[in-house]
Amino acid sequence: MHHLLGMEAFPIMAVLGYGEDVLQIAGQFKAFEAERIHWSASLDLDMTRIALMIAYADQGNFQRFLEMETLIQPENWYVSYRDYQQSLYAFAEIRMGRSTPKFHSALNRFPGLKALSGRAK
């Protein structure tokens, strides 16, 4: 269940503006901060961190945003999820106010997500 929460629910909740709920759930379950070695668990962990980046961006909490960002390991992202992860990463950067996100081209492949990234905070 943790994998579904991290990979599916957390990012979408954060994108849709439920960042406070994401932060509350993450705060209650410290297991989200544990390192994992299985590829799907590692994918889950970075997706959770990206969701937290989005939530912190919406709060304007640049310090916590940067903390999550430094923990993410894009070089280890599984190929079939890479575009989605990169687009969510770019989404988080735009929400934080960065004008040139690292993975902007990936965000262009998700027009709905791209449209939501510019939404007023």
Biopython code that builds the backbone (N, CA, C, O; Angstrom):
import numpy as np
from Bio.PDB.StructureBuilder import StructureBuilder

atoms = [
    (1, "MET", "N", (0.811, -1.202, 0.000)),
    (1, "MET", "CA", (0.000, 0.000, 0.000)),
    (1, "MET", "C", (0.855, 1.267, 0.000)),
    (1, "MET", "O", (0.490, 2.272, -0.609)),
    (2, "HIS", "N", (1.988, 1.206, 0.686)),
    (2, "HIS", "CA", (2.857, 2.379, 0.749)),
    (2, "HIS", "C", (3.283, 2.809, -0.645)),
    (2, "HIS", "O", (3.345, 4.003, -0.938)),
    (3, "HIS", "N", (3.577, 1.834, -1.512)),
    (3, "HIS", "CA", (4.015, 2.177, -2.857)),
    (3, "HIS", "C", (2.922, 2.913, -3.620)),
    (3, "HIS", "O", (3.205, 3.890, -4.313)),
    (4, "LEU", "N", (1.694, 2.465, -3.502)),
    (4, "LEU", "CA", (0.596, 3.142, -4.187)),
    (4, "LEU", "C", (0.403, 4.554, -3.648)),
    (4, "LEU", "O", (0.137, 5.481, -4.413)),
    (5, "LEU", "N", (0.534, 4.717, -2.356)),
    (5, "LEU", "CA", (0.381, 6.032, -1.765)),
    (5, "LEU", "C", (1.458, 6.978, -2.286)),
    (5, "LEU", "O", (1.168, 8.105, -2.686)),
    (6, "GLY", "N", (2.693, 6.512, -2.277)),
    (6, "GLY", "CA", (3.802, 7.354, -2.711)),
    (6, "GLY", "C", (3.810, 7.622, -4.198)),
    (6, "GLY", "O", (4.110, 8.737, -4.626)),
    (7, "MET", "N", (3.482, 6.611, -4.997)),
    (7, "MET", "CA", (3.580, 6.750, -6.442)),
    (7, "MET", "C", (2.334, 7.354, -7.071)),
    (7, "MET", "O", (2.431, 8.022, -8.101)),
    (8, "GLU", "N", (1.204, 7.142, -6.495)),
    (8, "GLU", "CA", (-0.041, 7.586, -7.115)),
    (8, "GLU", "C", (-0.716, 8.729, -6.356)),
    (8, "GLU", "O", (-0.956, 9.799, -6.916)),
    (9, "ALA", "N", (-1.013, 8.498, -5.111)),
    (9, "ALA", "CA", (-1.823, 9.455, -4.366)),
    (9, "ALA", "C", (-1.076, 10.736, -4.001)),
    (9, "ALA", "O", (-1.585, 11.833, -4.230)),
    (10, "PHE", "N", (0.118, 10.609, -3.440)),
    (10, "PHE", "CA", (0.834, 11.797, -2.974)),
    (10, "PHE", "C", (1.059, 12.843, -4.069)),
    (10, "PHE", "O", (0.723, 14.011, -3.868)),
    (11, "PRO", "N", (1.618, 12.458, -5.221)),
    (11, "PRO", "CA", (1.849, 13.485, -6.237)),
    (11, "PRO", "C", (0.558, 14.155, -6.713)),
    (11, "PRO", "O", (0.517, 15.373, -6.890)),
    (12, "ILE", "N", (-0.481, 13.368, -6.918)),
    (12, "ILE", "CA", (-1.739, 13.947, -7.406)),
    (12, "ILE", "C", (-2.374, 14.829, -6.341)),
    (12, "ILE", "O", (-2.898, 15.898, -6.654)),
    (13, "MET", "N", (-2.335, 14.395, -5.091)),
    (13, "MET", "CA", (-2.858, 15.236, -4.002)),
    (13, "MET", "C", (-2.133, 16.577, -3.974)),
    (13, "MET", "O", (-2.766, 17.624, -3.840)),
    (14, "ALA", "N", (-0.812, 16.549, -4.099)),
    (14, "ALA", "CA", (-0.021, 17.781, -4.058)),
    (14, "ALA", "C", (-0.333, 18.668, -5.258)),
    (14, "ALA", "O", (-0.489, 19.881, -5.112)),
    (15, "VAL", "N", (-0.423, 18.076, -6.429)),
    (15, "VAL", "CA", (-0.733, 18.835, -7.647)),
    (15, "VAL", "C", (-2.089, 19.514, -7.526)),
    (15, "VAL", "O", (-2.257, 20.651, -7.966)),
    (16, "LEU", "N", (-3.045, 18.828, -6.939)),
    (16, "LEU", "CA", (-4.401, 19.367, -6.836)),
    (16, "LEU", "C", (-4.600, 20.311, -5.655)),
    (16, "LEU", "O", (-5.712, 20.774, -5.402)),
    (17, "GLY", "N", (-3.516, 20.593, -4.933)),
    (17, "GLY", "CA", (-3.605, 21.585, -3.869)),
    (17, "GLY", "C", (-3.828, 21.033, -2.477)),
    (17, "GLY", "O", (-4.145, 21.788, -1.559)),
    (18, "TYR", "N", (-3.669, 19.746, -2.303)),
    (18, "TYR", "CA", (-3.836, 19.133, -0.982)),
    (18, "TYR", "C", (-2.489, 18.907, -0.307)),
    (18, "TYR", "O", (-2.281, 17.891, 0.356)),
    (19, "GLY", "N", (-1.589, 19.850, -0.478)),
    (19, "GLY", "CA", (-0.251, 19.746, 0.077)),
    (19, "GLY", "C", (-0.224, 19.634, 1.584)),
    (19, "GLY", "O", (0.598, 18.901, 2.134)),
    (20, "GLU", "N", (-1.103, 20.344, 2.262)),
    (20, "GLU", "CA", (-1.157, 20.261, 3.732)),
    (20, "GLU", "C", (-1.442, 18.833, 4.181)),
    (20, "GLU", "O", (-0.855, 18.349, 5.149)),
    (21, "ASP", "N", (-2.342, 18.168, 3.475)),
    (21, "ASP", "CA", (-2.658, 16.774, 3.808)),
    (21, "ASP", "C", (-1.468, 15.865, 3.534)),
    (21, "ASP", "O", (-1.187, 14.950, 4.308)),
    (22, "VAL", "N", (-0.768, 16.119, 2.430)),
    (22, "VAL", "CA", (0.429, 15.333, 2.110)),
    (22, "VAL", "C", (1.460, 15.489, 3.223)),
    (22, "VAL", "O", (2.043, 14.506, 3.681)),
    (23, "LEU", "N", (1.680, 16.723, 3.650)),
    (23, "LEU", "CA", (2.658, 16.976, 4.707)),
    (23, "LEU", "C", (2.243, 16.328, 6.019)),
    (23, "LEU", "O", (3.083, 15.793, 6.743)),
    (24, "GLN", "N", (0.960, 16.374, 6.325)),
    (24, "GLN", "CA", (0.469, 15.768, 7.561)),
    (24, "GLN", "C", (0.665, 14.248, 7.533)),
    (24, "GLN", "O", (1.130, 13.665, 8.512)),
    (25, "ILE", "N", (0.317, 13.618, 6.434)),
    (25, "ILE", "CA", (0.487, 12.165, 6.320)),
    (25, "ILE", "C", (1.958, 11.807, 6.397)),
    (25, "ILE", "O", (2.333, 10.871, 7.103)),
    (26, "ALA", "N", (2.797, 12.542, 5.679)),
    (26, "ALA", "CA", (4.233, 12.265, 5.683)),
    (26, "ALA", "C", (4.815, 12.440, 7.084)),
    (26, "ALA", "O", (5.701, 11.687, 7.488)),
    (27, "GLY", "N", (4.326, 13.422, 7.819)),
    (27, "GLY", "CA", (4.803, 13.649, 9.175)),
    (27, "GLY", "C", (4.413, 12.548, 10.136)),
    (27, "GLY", "O", (5.130, 12.275, 11.098)),
    (28, "GLN", "N", (3.287, 11.920, 9.883)),
    (28, "GLN", "CA", (2.815, 10.854, 10.762)),
    (28, "GLN", "C", (3.494, 9.524, 10.480)),
    (28, "GLN", "O", (3.552, 8.659, 11.355)),
    (29, "PHE", "N", (4.004, 9.353, 9.276)),
    (29, "PHE", "CA", (4.603, 8.080, 8.882)),
    (29, "PHE", "C", (6.055, 8.303, 8.489)),
    (29, "PHE", "O", (6.363, 8.532, 7.319)),
    (30, "LYS", "N", (6.933, 8.234, 9.459)),
    (30, "LYS", "CA", (8.352, 8.478, 9.229)),
    (30, "LYS", "C", (8.968, 7.457, 8.281)),
    (30, "LYS", "O", (10.082, 7.659, 7.799)),
    (31, "ALA", "N", (8.268, 6.372, 8.008)),
    (31, "ALA", "CA", (8.797, 5.369, 7.081)),
    (31, "ALA", "C", (9.019, 5.958, 5.695)),
    (31, "ALA", "O", (9.806, 5.419, 4.917)),
    (32, "PHE", "N", (8.337, 7.060, 5.373)),
    (32, "PHE", "CA", (8.528, 7.678, 4.070)),
    (32, "PHE", "C", (9.936, 8.219, 3.913)),
    (32, "PHE", "O", (10.379, 8.460, 2.790)),
    (33, "GLU", "N", (10.647, 8.416, 5.011)),
    (33, "GLU", "CA", (11.986, 8.974, 4.952)),
    (33, "GLU", "C", (13.064, 7.887, 4.882)),
    (33, "GLU", "O", (14.243, 8.204, 4.720)),
    (34, "ALA", "N", (12.686, 6.637, 4.999)),
    (34, "ALA", "CA", (13.660, 5.539, 5.023)),
    (34, "ALA", "C", (14.193, 5.254, 3.623)),
    (34, "ALA", "O", (13.458, 5.312, 2.638)),
    (35, "GLU", "N", (15.466, 4.950, 3.557)),
    (35, "GLU", "CA", (16.066, 4.559, 2.282)),
    (35, "GLU", "C", (15.627, 3.142, 1.941)),
    (35, "GLU", "O", (15.396, 2.321, 2.828)),
    (36, "ARG", "N", (15.518, 2.870, 0.664)),
    (36, "ARG", "CA", (15.100, 1.550, 0.211)),
    (36, "ARG", "C", (16.044, 1.083, -0.891)),
    (36, "ARG", "O", (16.702, 1.898, -1.537)),
    (37, "ILE", "N", (16.108, -0.233, -1.104)),
    (37, "ILE", "CA", (17.015, -0.726, -2.127)),
    (37, "ILE", "C", (16.298, -1.323, -3.332)),
    (37, "ILE", "O", (16.880, -1.350, -4.416)),
    (38, "HIS", "N", (15.085, -1.793, -3.199)),
    (38, "HIS", "CA", (14.352, -2.341, -4.330)),
    (38, "HIS", "C", (13.974, -1.198, -5.261)),
    (38, "HIS", "O", (13.603, -0.126, -4.784)),
    (39, "TRP", "N", (14.056, -1.392, -6.581)),
    (39, "TRP", "CA", (13.840, -0.281, -7.519)),
    (39, "TRP", "C", (12.470, 0.362, -7.350)),
    (39, "TRP", "O", (12.363, 1.587, -7.406)),
    (40, "SER", "N", (11.419, -0.430, -7.144)),
    (40, "SER", "CA", (10.092, 0.167, -7.036)),
    (40, "SER", "C", (9.951, 0.961, -5.745)),
    (40, "SER", "O", (9.244, 1.968, -5.710)),
    (41, "ALA", "N", (10.611, 0.522, -4.698)),
    (41, "ALA", "CA", (10.574, 1.258, -3.438)),
    (41, "ALA", "C", (11.370, 2.549, -3.561)),
    (41, "ALA", "O", (10.985, 3.572, -2.994)),
    (42, "SER", "N", (12.470, 2.510, -4.291)),
    (42, "SER", "CA", (13.247, 3.726, -4.515)),
    (42, "SER", "C", (12.465, 4.711, -5.373)),
    (42, "SER", "O", (12.481, 5.917, -5.125)),
    (43, "LEU", "N", (11.785, 4.188, -6.376)),
    (43, "LEU", "CA", (10.927, 5.029, -7.214)),
    (43, "LEU", "C", (9.856, 5.678, -6.353)),
    (43, "LEU", "O", (9.595, 6.875, -6.469)),
    (44, "ASP", "N", (9.248, 4.892, -5.500)),
    (44, "ASP", "CA", (8.221, 5.372, -4.591)),
    (44, "ASP", "C", (8.754, 6.488, -3.696)),
    (44, "ASP", "O", (8.073, 7.490, -3.478)),
    (45, "LEU", "N", (9.954, 6.318, -3.184)),
    (45, "LEU", "CA", (10.538, 7.312, -2.296)),
    (45, "LEU", "C", (10.768, 8.637, -3.018)),
    (45, "LEU", "O", (10.456, 9.695, -2.471)),
    (46, "ASP", "N", (11.307, 8.598, -4.234)),
    (46, "ASP", "CA", (11.517, 9.846, -4.967)),
    (46, "ASP", "C", (10.195, 10.490, -5.364)),
    (46, "ASP", "O", (10.086, 11.716, -5.364)),
    (47, "MET", "N", (9.191, 9.689, -5.702)),
    (47, "MET", "CA", (7.875, 10.262, -6.017)),
    (47, "MET", "C", (7.294, 10.958, -4.789)),
    (47, "MET", "O", (6.695, 12.027, -4.900)),
    (48, "THR", "N", (7.471, 10.353, -3.630)),
    (48, "THR", "CA", (7.018, 10.972, -2.392)),
    (48, "THR", "C", (7.759, 12.276, -2.146)),
    (48, "THR", "O", (7.156, 13.275, -1.757)),
    (49, "ARG", "N", (9.049, 12.266, -2.369)),
    (49, "ARG", "CA", (9.838, 13.491, -2.177)),
    (49, "ARG", "C", (9.419, 14.589, -3.155)),
    (49, "ARG", "O", (9.375, 15.763, -2.788)),
    (50, "ILE", "N", (9.115, 14.216, -4.378)),
    (50, "ILE", "CA", (8.648, 15.209, -5.350)),
    (50, "ILE", "C", (7.303, 15.781, -4.902)),
    (50, "ILE", "O", (7.074, 16.987, -4.999)),
    (51, "ALA", "N", (6.419, 14.916, -4.412)),
    (51, "ALA", "CA", (5.127, 15.394, -3.900)),
    (51, "ALA", "C", (5.348, 16.370, -2.745)),
    (51, "ALA", "O", (4.664, 17.388, -2.644)),
    (52, "LEU", "N", (6.300, 16.055, -1.883)),
    (52, "LEU", "CA", (6.618, 16.964, -0.778)),
    (52, "LEU", "C", (7.201, 18.274, -1.304)),
    (52, "LEU", "O", (6.919, 19.340, -0.757)),
    (53, "MET", "N", (8.009, 18.203, -2.357)),
    (53, "MET", "CA", (8.534, 19.429, -2.973)),
    (53, "MET", "C", (7.386, 20.320, -3.439)),
    (53, "MET", "O", (7.407, 21.533, -3.232)),
    (54, "ILE", "N", (6.393, 19.712, -4.064)),
    (54, "ILE", "CA", (5.235, 20.481, -4.539)),
    (54, "ILE", "C", (4.497, 21.106, -3.351)),
    (54, "ILE", "O", (4.122, 22.278, -3.391)),
    (55, "ALA", "N", (4.296, 20.320, -2.306)),
    (55, "ALA", "CA", (3.604, 20.827, -1.115)),
    (55, "ALA", "C", (4.393, 21.971, -0.477)),
    (55, "ALA", "O", (3.807, 22.982, -0.089)),
    (56, "TYR", "N", (5.701, 21.825, -0.366)),
    (56, "TYR", "CA", (6.529, 22.896, 0.220)),
    (56, "TYR", "C", (6.555, 24.122, -0.689)),
    (56, "TYR", "O", (6.586, 25.254, -0.204)),
    (57, "ALA", "N", (6.543, 23.906, -1.989)),
    (57, "ALA", "CA", (6.503, 25.037, -2.918)),
    (57, "ALA", "C", (5.224, 25.840, -2.718)),
    (57, "ALA", "O", (5.251, 27.070, -2.694)),
    (58, "ASP", "N", (4.112, 25.141, -2.577)),
    (58, "ASP", "CA", (2.836, 25.832, -2.366)),
    (58, "ASP", "C", (2.814, 26.598, -1.049)),
    (58, "ASP", "O", (2.111, 27.600, -0.919)),
    (59, "GLN", "N", (3.577, 26.130, -0.087)),
    (59, "GLN", "CA", (3.681, 26.833, 1.202)),
    (59, "GLN", "C", (4.697, 27.971, 1.141)),
    (59, "GLN", "O", (4.708, 28.848, 2.005)),
    (60, "GLY", "N", (5.540, 27.954, 0.127)),
    (60, "GLY", "CA", (6.621, 28.931, 0.048)),
    (60, "GLY", "C", (7.783, 28.568, 0.960)),
    (60, "GLY", "O", (8.590, 29.427, 1.315)),
    (61, "ASN", "N", (7.870, 27.303, 1.337)),
    (61, "ASN", "CA", (8.914, 26.836, 2.244)),
    (61, "ASN", "C", (10.120, 26.377, 1.425)),
    (61, "ASN", "O", (10.291, 25.188, 1.155)),
    (62, "PHE", "N", (10.954, 27.349, 1.035)),
    (62, "PHE", "CA", (12.086, 27.085, 0.162)),
    (62, "PHE", "C", (13.111, 26.161, 0.817)),
    (62, "PHE", "O", (13.692, 25.320, 0.132)),
    (63, "GLN", "N", (13.346, 26.289, 2.093)),
    (63, "GLN", "CA", (14.335, 25.462, 2.788)),
    (63, "GLN", "C", (13.965, 23.980, 2.726)),
    (63, "GLN", "O", (14.793, 23.144, 2.364)),
    (64, "ARG", "N", (12.723, 23.661, 3.079)),
    (64, "ARG", "CA", (12.294, 22.253, 3.046)),
    (64, "ARG", "C", (12.240, 21.735, 1.607)),
    (64, "ARG", "O", (12.545, 20.570, 1.354)),
    (65, "PHE", "N", (11.851, 22.600, 0.665)),
    (65, "PHE", "CA", (11.859, 22.252, -0.752)),
    (65, "PHE", "C", (13.267, 21.801, -1.155)),
    (65, "PHE", "O", (13.439, 20.752, -1.775)),
    (66, "LEU", "N", (14.260, 22.600, -0.798)),
    (66, "LEU", "CA", (15.651, 22.279, -1.138)),
    (66, "LEU", "C", (16.130, 21.001, -0.462)),
    (66, "LEU", "O", (16.892, 20.234, -1.049)),
    (67, "GLU", "N", (15.687, 20.771, 0.768)),
    (67, "GLU", "CA", (16.057, 19.539, 1.475)),
    (67, "GLU", "C", (15.573, 18.308, 0.702)),
    (67, "GLU", "O", (16.319, 17.346, 0.520)),
    (68, "MET", "N", (14.323, 18.350, 0.254)),
    (68, "MET", "CA", (13.792, 17.223, -0.523)),
    (68, "MET", "C", (14.524, 17.106, -1.848)),
    (68, "MET", "O", (14.850, 16.003, -2.288)),
    (69, "GLU", "N", (14.778, 18.225, -2.474)),
    (69, "GLU", "CA", (15.430, 18.232, -3.776)),
    (69, "GLU", "C", (16.824, 17.598, -3.719)),
    (69, "GLU", "O", (17.224, 16.891, -4.644)),
    (70, "THR", "N", (17.549, 17.847, -2.653)),
    (70, "THR", "CA", (18.893, 17.284, -2.551)),
    (70, "THR", "C", (18.876, 15.772, -2.318)),
    (70, "THR", "O", (19.874, 15.098, -2.570)),
    (71, "LEU", "N", (17.763, 15.240, -1.843)),
    (71, "LEU", "CA", (17.656, 13.801, -1.597)),
    (71, "LEU", "C", (17.255, 13.007, -2.839)),
    (71, "LEU", "O", (17.482, 11.799, -2.911)),
    (72, "ILE", "N", (16.665, 13.683, -3.802)),
    (72, "ILE", "CA", (16.172, 13.010, -5.005)),
    (72, "ILE", "C", (17.339, 12.606, -5.898)),
    (72, "ILE", "O", (18.322, 13.336, -6.028)),
    (73, "GLN", "N", (17.213, 11.431, -6.509)),
    (73, "GLN", "CA", (18.283, 10.886, -7.346)),
    (73, "GLN", "C", (17.786, 10.594, -8.763)),
    (73, "GLN", "O", (17.521, 9.440, -9.100)),
    (74, "PRO", "N", (17.659, 11.632, -9.593)),
    (74, "PRO", "CA", (17.130, 11.425, -10.952)),
    (74, "PRO", "C", (17.936, 10.446, -11.804)),
    (74, "PRO", "O", (17.386, 9.801, -12.696)),
    (75, "GLU", "N", (19.219, 10.336, -11.535)),
    (75, "GLU", "CA", (20.047, 9.425, -12.328)),
    (75, "GLU", "C", (19.664, 7.961, -12.111)),
    (75, "GLU", "O", (20.057, 7.103, -12.902)),
    (76, "ASN", "N", (18.913, 7.663, -11.068)),
    (76, "ASN", "CA", (18.487, 6.293, -10.780)),
    (76, "ASN", "C", (17.032, 6.027, -11.155)),
    (76, "ASN", "O", (16.518, 4.943, -10.879)),
    (77, "TRP", "N", (16.367, 6.981, -11.770)),
    (77, "TRP", "CA", (14.957, 6.794, -12.095)),
    (77, "TRP", "C", (14.770, 5.738, -13.162)),
    (77, "TRP", "O", (15.488, 5.698, -14.161)),
    (78, "TYR", "N", (13.798, 4.890, -12.931)),
    (78, "TYR", "CA", (13.465, 3.805, -13.837)),
    (78, "TYR", "C", (12.934, 4.386, -15.141)),
    (78, "TYR", "O", (12.120, 5.309, -15.114)),
    (79, "VAL", "N", (13.374, 3.870, -16.269)),
    (79, "VAL", "CA", (13.088, 4.443, -17.580)),
    (79, "VAL", "C", (11.593, 4.643, -17.825)),
    (79, "VAL", "O", (11.197, 5.694, -18.330)),
    (80, "SER", "N", (10.753, 3.665, -17.482)),
    (80, "SER", "CA", (9.335, 3.801, -17.797)),
    (80, "SER", "C", (8.606, 4.867, -16.994)),
    (80, "SER", "O", (7.502, 5.262, -17.367)),
    (81, "TYR", "N", (9.188, 5.335, -15.915)),
    (81, "TYR", "CA", (8.553, 6.381, -15.114)),
    (81, "TYR", "C", (9.273, 7.723, -15.235)),
    (81, "TYR", "O", (8.805, 8.727, -14.698)),
    (82, "ARG", "N", (10.382, 7.746, -15.920)),
    (82, "ARG", "CA", (11.248, 8.924, -15.943)),
    (82, "ARG", "C", (10.538, 10.194, -16.416)),
    (82, "ARG", "O", (10.651, 11.237, -15.771)),
    (83, "ASP", "N", (9.811, 10.120, -17.530)),
    (83, "ASP", "CA", (9.125, 11.319, -18.035)),
    (83, "ASP", "C", (8.143, 11.878, -17.010)),
    (83, "ASP", "O", (8.074, 13.088, -16.793)),
    (84, "TYR", "N", (7.393, 10.986, -16.388)),
    (84, "TYR", "CA", (6.414, 11.415, -15.386)),
    (84, "TYR", "C", (7.110, 12.061, -14.193)),
    (84, "TYR", "O", (6.690, 13.116, -13.718)),
    (85, "GLN", "N", (8.176, 11.425, -13.711)),
    (85, "GLN", "CA", (8.914, 11.997, -12.581)),
    (85, "GLN", "C", (9.534, 13.334, -12.948)),
    (85, "GLN", "O", (9.477, 14.285, -12.168)),
    (86, "GLN", "N", (10.120, 13.408, -14.124)),
    (86, "GLN", "CA", (10.720, 14.664, -14.551)),
    (86, "GLN", "C", (9.677, 15.759, -14.679)),
    (86, "GLN", "O", (9.941, 16.907, -14.319)),
    (87, "SER", "N", (8.498, 15.427, -15.184)),
    (87, "SER", "CA", (7.448, 16.436, -15.332)),
    (87, "SER", "C", (6.958, 16.923, -13.964)),
    (87, "SER", "O", (6.703, 18.115, -13.791)),
    (88, "LEU", "N", (6.825, 16.020, -13.001)),
    (88, "LEU", "CA", (6.424, 16.433, -11.656)),
    (88, "LEU", "C", (7.506, 17.270, -10.987)),
    (88, "LEU", "O", (7.203, 18.210, -10.252)),
    (89, "TYR", "N", (8.752, 16.933, -11.238)),
    (89, "TYR", "CA", (9.886, 17.700, -10.705)),
    (89, "TYR", "C", (9.831, 19.130, -11.266)),
    (89, "TYR", "O", (9.967, 20.103, -10.523)),
    (90, "ALA", "N", (9.631, 19.241, -12.591)),
    (90, "ALA", "CA", (9.511, 20.568, -13.220)),
    (90, "ALA", "C", (8.310, 21.325, -12.658)),
    (90, "ALA", "O", (8.382, 22.531, -12.420)),
    (91, "PHE", "N", (7.219, 20.616, -12.451)),
    (91, "PHE", "CA", (6.017, 21.201, -11.868)),
    (91, "PHE", "C", (6.353, 21.831, -10.514)),
    (91, "PHE", "O", (5.969, 22.967, -10.233)),
    (92, "ALA", "N", (7.065, 21.087, -9.690)),
    (92, "ALA", "CA", (7.446, 21.578, -8.356)),
    (92, "ALA", "C", (8.322, 22.822, -8.468)),
    (92, "ALA", "O", (8.140, 23.788, -7.727)),
    (93, "GLU", "N", (9.270, 22.790, -9.396)),
    (93, "GLU", "CA", (10.156, 23.941, -9.568)),
    (93, "GLU", "C", (9.385, 25.185, -10.003)),
    (93, "GLU", "O", (9.648, 26.285, -9.515)),
    (94, "ILE", "N", (8.446, 25.012, -10.910)),
    (94, "ILE", "CA", (7.635, 26.153, -11.360)),
    (94, "ILE", "C", (6.804, 26.684, -10.202)),
    (94, "ILE", "O", (6.696, 27.895, -10.010)),
    (95, "ARG", "N", (6.220, 25.778, -9.435)),
    (95, "ARG", "CA", (5.431, 26.209, -8.277)),
    (95, "ARG", "C", (6.287, 26.964, -7.263)),
    (95, "ARG", "O", (5.801, 27.856, -6.568)),
    (96, "MET", "N", (7.580, 26.591, -7.184)),
    (96, "MET", "CA", (8.473, 27.286, -6.260)),
    (96, "MET", "C", (8.897, 28.636, -6.819)),
    (96, "MET", "O", (9.396, 29.488, -6.084)),
    (97, "GLY", "N", (8.703, 28.829, -8.106)),
    (97, "GLY", "CA", (9.014, 30.127, -8.698)),
    (97, "GLY", "C", (10.223, 30.136, -9.615)),
    (97, "GLY", "O", (10.649, 31.198, -10.069)),
    (98, "ARG", "N", (10.774, 28.979, -9.888)),
    (98, "ARG", "CA", (11.913, 28.923, -10.804)),
    (98, "ARG", "C", (11.429, 29.136, -12.233)),
    (98, "ARG", "O", (10.457, 28.520, -12.669)),
    (99, "SER", "N", (12.106, 30.001, -12.945)),
    (99, "SER", "CA", (11.672, 30.319, -14.307)),
    (99, "SER", "C", (12.156, 29.301, -15.335)),
    (99, "SER", "O", (11.540, 29.158, -16.391)),
    (100, "THR", "N", (13.233, 28.602, -15.051)),
    (100, "THR", "CA", (13.740, 27.592, -15.987)),
    (100, "THR", "C", (13.924, 26.259, -15.267)),
    (100, "THR", "O", (15.011, 25.958, -14.773)),
    (101, "PRO", "N", (12.850, 25.457, -15.211)),
    (101, "PRO", "CA", (12.948, 24.169, -14.532)),
    (101, "PRO", "C", (13.906, 23.228, -15.257)),
    (101, "PRO", "O", (14.075, 23.292, -16.474)),
    (102, "LYS", "N", (14.504, 22.381, -14.493)),
    (102, "LYS", "CA", (15.493, 21.421, -14.976)),
    (102, "LYS", "C", (14.927, 20.499, -16.069)),
    (102, "LYS", "O", (15.609, 20.217, -17.054)),
    (103, "PHE", "N", (13.708, 20.039, -15.898)),
    (103, "PHE", "CA", (13.113, 19.075, -16.829)),
    (103, "PHE", "C", (11.916, 19.678, -17.571)),
    (103, "PHE", "O", (10.875, 19.032, -17.693)),
    (104, "HIS", "N", (12.057, 20.885, -18.055)),
    (104, "HIS", "CA", (10.946, 21.579, -18.701)),
    (104, "HIS", "C", (10.401, 20.813, -19.902)),
    (104, "HIS", "O", (9.189, 20.797, -20.122)),
    (105, "SER", "N", (11.271, 20.181, -20.680)),
    (105, "SER", "CA", (10.805, 19.458, -21.867)),
    (105, "SER", "C", (9.902, 18.284, -21.487)),
    (105, "SER", "O", (8.976, 17.959, -22.230)),
    (106, "ALA", "N", (10.153, 17.648, -20.349)),
    (106, "ALA", "CA", (9.287, 16.550, -19.898)),
    (106, "ALA", "C", (7.909, 17.079, -19.535)),
    (106, "ALA", "O", (6.900, 16.428, -19.809)),
    (107, "LEU", "N", (7.860, 18.254, -18.920)),
    (107, "LEU", "CA", (6.572, 18.838, -18.546)),
    (107, "LEU", "C", (5.738, 19.144, -19.792)),
    (107, "LEU", "O", (4.511, 19.069, -19.744)),
    (108, "ASN", "N", (6.382, 19.484, -20.889)),
    (108, "ASN", "CA", (5.671, 19.752, -22.137)),
    (108, "ASN", "C", (4.925, 18.533, -22.650)),
    (108, "ASN", "O", (3.971, 18.673, -23.415)),
    (109, "ARG", "N", (5.341, 17.340, -22.243)),
    (109, "ARG", "CA", (4.674, 16.110, -22.678)),
    (109, "ARG", "C", (3.413, 15.806, -21.862)),
    (109, "ARG", "O", (2.691, 14.854, -22.161)),
    (110, "PHE", "N", (3.154, 16.609, -20.839)),
    (110, "PHE", "CA", (1.966, 16.437, -19.998)),
    (110, "PHE", "C", (1.221, 17.773, -19.957)),
    (110, "PHE", "O", (1.358, 18.519, -18.988)),
    (111, "PRO", "N", (0.437, 18.087, -20.989)),
    (111, "PRO", "CA", (-0.186, 19.410, -21.088)),
    (111, "PRO", "C", (-1.097, 19.772, -19.912)),
    (111, "PRO", "O", (-1.146, 20.933, -19.507)),
    (112, "GLY", "N", (-1.808, 18.805, -19.371)),
    (112, "GLY", "CA", (-2.675, 19.088, -18.227)),
    (112, "GLY", "C", (-1.873, 19.483, -17.005)),
    (112, "GLY", "O", (-2.219, 20.433, -16.303)),
    (113, "LEU", "N", (-0.815, 18.758, -16.758)),
    (113, "LEU", "CA", (0.073, 19.053, -15.643)),
    (113, "LEU", "C", (0.756, 20.403, -15.852)),
    (113, "LEU", "O", (0.908, 21.186, -14.914)),
    (114, "LYS", "N", (1.159, 20.661, -17.078)),
    (114, "LYS", "CA", (1.796, 21.937, -17.402)),
    (114, "LYS", "C", (0.836, 23.099, -17.135)),
    (114, "LYS", "O", (1.235, 24.124, -16.582)),
    (115, "ALA", "N", (-0.415, 22.937, -17.525)),
    (115, "ALA", "CA", (-1.408, 23.984, -17.302)),
    (115, "ALA", "C", (-1.609, 24.235, -15.803)),
    (115, "ALA", "O", (-1.744, 25.382, -15.376)),
    (116, "LEU", "N", (-1.629, 23.171, -15.015)),
    (116, "LEU", "CA", (-1.813, 23.318, -13.571)),
    (116, "LEU", "C", (-0.597, 23.922, -12.888)),
    (116, "LEU", "O", (-0.732, 24.533, -11.828)),
    (117, "SER", "N", (0.584, 23.765, -13.468)),
    (117, "SER", "CA", (1.806, 24.262, -12.832)),
    (117, "SER", "C", (1.808, 25.777, -12.710)),
    (117, "SER", "O", (2.432, 26.322, -11.799)),
    (118, "GLY", "N", (1.126, 26.459, -13.604)),
    (118, "GLY", "CA", (1.087, 27.909, -13.558)),
    (118, "GLY", "C", (-0.055, 28.472, -12.738)),
    (118, "GLY", "O", (-0.224, 29.687, -12.640)),
    (119, "ARG", "N", (-0.842, 27.579, -12.149)),
    (119, "ARG", "CA", (-1.989, 27.999, -11.337)),
    (119, "ARG", "C", (-1.556, 28.859, -10.177)),
    (119, "ARG", "O", (-0.512, 28.606, -9.576)),
    (120, "ALA", "N", (-2.320, 29.851, -9.857)),
    (120, "ALA", "CA", (-2.017, 30.718, -8.703)),
    (120, "ALA", "C", (-1.961, 29.893, -7.440)),
    (120, "ALA", "O", (-2.727, 28.946, -7.259)),
    (121, "LYS", "N", (-1.038, 30.267, -6.567)),
    (121, "LYS", "CA", (-0.853, 29.525, -5.311)),
    (121, "LYS", "C", (-1.996, 29.735, -4.369)),
    (121, "LYS", "O", (-1.998, 29.183, -3.268)),
]
sb = StructureBuilder()
sb.init_structure("model")
sb.init_model(0)
sb.init_chain("A")
sb.init_seg("    ")
for serial, (resi, resn, name, xyz) in enumerate(atoms, 1):
    if name == "N":
        sb.init_residue(resn, " ", resi, " ")
    sb.init_atom(name, np.array(xyz, "f"), 0.0, 1.0, " ", f" {name:<3s}", serial, name[0])
structure = sb.get_structure()
